[in-house]
Amino acid sequence: MSEQLEQLKRNYKNVPIPQELDFVVKKALKQNKKKQSNWMNRLVGVGAAAVILIAGINASPAFAHALSNVPYVGSLVKVLTFTEFKVDEETAKAEIKVPSVANMDNTTLEAALNNKYLEESKNLYNDFLATMEDLKKNGGGHLGVKSGFDVKTDNDRILAVSRYTVSTVNSYSAYTYDTIDKKNQLLITLPSLFKDDSYVHLINDNVKQQMRDQMEADADKVYWVDGTMSFESIDKNQSFYINDQGKLVICFDKYEAAPGYMGVLEFIIPTDAIADALVSHEYIK
């Protein structure tokens, strides 16, 4: 690593560290509250061995510019770890990586996404610390959470980022997805792909048929597609992303449409099943 990058790291280690960052295992991914928070305040200790590594790449234009001068960094980074929060105690473990989208021309969208990622992570972390303290006061117990992100698609047109939160104690998990049009610098929503709400019915029919076909072909696969606990309909804003082949992928969290052992579910929707409802084939091929 170059001396320049080492100096940047030393400079940022001297920045005051965030104040008690709120992290909520079950609320964070649903919470979209936008409030201005001063993350540069010092973290108030709660007895945890909390280690916060500040990457700082999106925190300062000067810092980002300096990084761009380090060989290969500026040209390759599109989604990176902005901040990592860790708690490492005998009965409490947390590892949370906060993604940051970089190098977007639409700085408003970039800032909105990155602020959302940081706020969700802050909410998750603070709740983890509060729960940890409650457990200590009530006789103790084990607590664990892991949160991070995956880049699902990264091509000339589409950037799709998946963010996950998993409880390492009770196997609770939740995933959220953002799909970005890199050419026009727009956030793509599921309704924006279609002319009207008819897509809900079309996707439902296809997903249910895929579930039935998979269960018929593999006795170990179980979906809640028939019976009293059956999956009935996707939400109009169901989790989704567009894959590298330009196909719509509909996603379900663990326990949302199948027993827990089936994990997180993804169904690739054939384009001909939804073609009549699409606004265009700009994204879905």
N, C-alpha and C positions, 0 to 999 in steps of 0.2 A: 504494500500500500504506500502511496506517495506521501512525502512529508507534508504536502499541502493538505491532503485529506486528514492526516493525523492532527494537524493544527486545527482544522475545522472541528474535529471531534473534541479536542481539548477545549475549544472555545464554547462549544455547546454544552459541555458537561458543567460549565459554570453558570448556566442559566437556571434560575429558580425552578423547582419542579412542581407540577400541577397540584393544586389543592385537592383533598379527598375526592377522587374521581368516582362518580356514581356508576356502578355497574349492576345491572339487574338481569339475572339469568332468564326469567320468564317474561320480563317486561321490555327489555332493551330493544329487541328487534321489532316490537310493535310501537314503541314510543317514538314519536316523530316531533317531539317538542323542540322548538328552536329558540334557544335563549343565549344571550351573549354571556359567556362564562370566561372568567379570567384564569385560563389554565396555567398561567405562569406563576401563580401563587405556590407557596411551599406546601407539599403534602403533609397533612397532619397525621402523625403515626397513630396506629391503633393496635400496636403490639405485633404487627405482621412484619415479616422480613420482606418488605416490598421493594422490588428493584425496578426502576423505570429507566429504560434506555431511550433517550431522545434522539431520533434520527435527524429531525429538523429540516428535512429536505423541502417541505412545503411551508415552513414557518417563515422563511425570509428570502426575498428575491435575491439578495446578495449571496446568501448561502447556496441557493439553487444555481445561480450563475457560476459560482466557484466550482460547484460539483460538475457542472457541464464542461469545465475545463480539464477535469480528470479524465484520462483516456477511457473511452467506451461508455462511461456512465451516462452522459447526457443523451447519447444517441439510442441507448437501449432501454432505459427505464420508462415504463408506461404506467404500471401499477406497482407500488412498492410498499414496504412496511414503513409507515411514518413514525409510529411509536409502539413500543412493546411494554406491557405491564405484567409484572410477575409477583406472585406471592409464593414463598416456599417455606412452609412450616411442616411439622411432622404430620398434622392432621388436616392441613389446609393447603391446597395447591391451586394456583391460578396462573394461566398463561394466556394472555390476550394480545393479539397482534392487530393493530389498526392500519387498514390499507389507506393509501393516498394515491389518487389519480393525478398524474403530472403531465405537463407539456400540452395541455389543451388550449386551443385558441379562444374558446369560450370560457373565459376566466370566471364568469358568474356561475356557470354550471359546475365547473371544477371546484370552486369554493363551496357551492351548495352541497355537492357530494361529499367532499372532504370534511366539512363541518358536521354533516349527518353522521358519517362514520365515527368521528371523534366523540360526538354527543352520545351515540349509542354505546360506545365503548366505556365512556365515563359513567354512564348509568349502570352498566353491568358491573363495573368494578366496585363502585361504592356500595351497591347492594351486597356484593360478595363479602366485603369487609364488615358490613353491618351484621350480616348473617353469621359470620365467623365469630364476632363478639358475642352475639346472642347465644350461640352454642357454648361458648366458654362459660358464660354466666349460668347456664343451665346444665352443667355437668359434662359438656364436651361432646364431640362427634366429628365425623369426617365430612369434609366439604371439598369439592373440586370442580373447576370449570376450565374449559379450553375454548378459545375463540380465535378465529383466523379467517383467511380468505383463499379462494382459488380463482384463477383466471380460466374461465370456461372457453372463451373464444377471443382470439386476438388476431384479426386479419386486416386487410386494407380498409374494410368497411365497418366491421362490428367489434366492439370490445364488450365482453360480458363478464361481470365479476360476481362471484358467489361468496357470500359471507355466512359463516356458521358459528353457532354457539352450542357447545355440548357439555352437559354435566357429567363429570367422570365418576360420579357416585351413583346417580339414579338413572343414567342413560337418557335423560331428557336431551332433546336436540331441536334446534330450529335453524332454518336456512332462509336467507333473503338474496335476491338477485337484482342486479342493475344491468340493463342492456343499453349501450350507447352507440349512436350513429357517429362514427369518428369523422366522416366526411362533412356532415352538416352540423356536427357538435350538438346533438340533441339526445335527450333521454327518451328512449322508446318505451311506451306503455303497452300493455296487451290490448286495451280498447282501441288505441291509435292505429293498430294494424288492420282493423276491420271496418266495414261500412256501417254496421249496426250490431245489435246484441245477438244476432243469430249465431254468432261464433260460439256462444256458450253451449247451445244445444248440439252443434256440430262436433265440438271438442268432446263433450260429454259422451256422445254416442261412440266416438272413436276410442276414447280411453277405456270405456267399459268393455268394448269388444276386445281390445288388447288384453285387458285383465282376464276375461273369460278364456281367450285363446291360450294365454300363458298358463293358466291353471289346468287347462285340459292337457297341455303338453308336458307339464311338470307338476307332479303331485305335491312337491314341497313348497310350491308357491300358493299363497292364500291372499286374496283381496276381498275387501268388504264391498262386493258388487251386487250381491243378491241377499235377501233376508232382512231382518229387523235392524241390523247394524250397517246396512249397505251405504256406500258412498252414493250420493244422489247428484250433486252438481258441483262443478268448479265455481269459484267466485269470479265475478267479472274482472277482478284484478288478481287472478290466480298467479302464483309464482311461475315464472317462465324465463327462458333465455333463448337466443337464436344461436344455433351451433355453427361450426365452421363450414358446414355444407349448405347453410341457409335454410335449415329446417327449424320449425318451431318445436321447442321442448317444454312440455308442461311438467311442473314439479310439485311434489307433495312432501310435507314433512313426515317424519316418523310418527306413526299412529294416526295419521290423518285419513288414510284410505286403506290401511292394512295393519296386521299385527306388527308389534315392534320389531320382531326379528327380521322383517322385510326391509327395515331401514328406510332411508330417504328414497323416494320413488321418482323416476323420470320416464316420461313417455314421449317419444318422438312422433309428432303428428304428421302423417303423410300429407303433402301439400295438396294433392287432389281432393282430400277430404274436406278442405276448408277453402278451396280456390275461389268458389263463387262468392264468398263473404269477404275476401281480402280487398282492401282499398287498392292495392297494386302488388306487383311482385318485386318491388324495390328491395325489400329485405328478405321475404320468404320466397325461396326458389322452388 
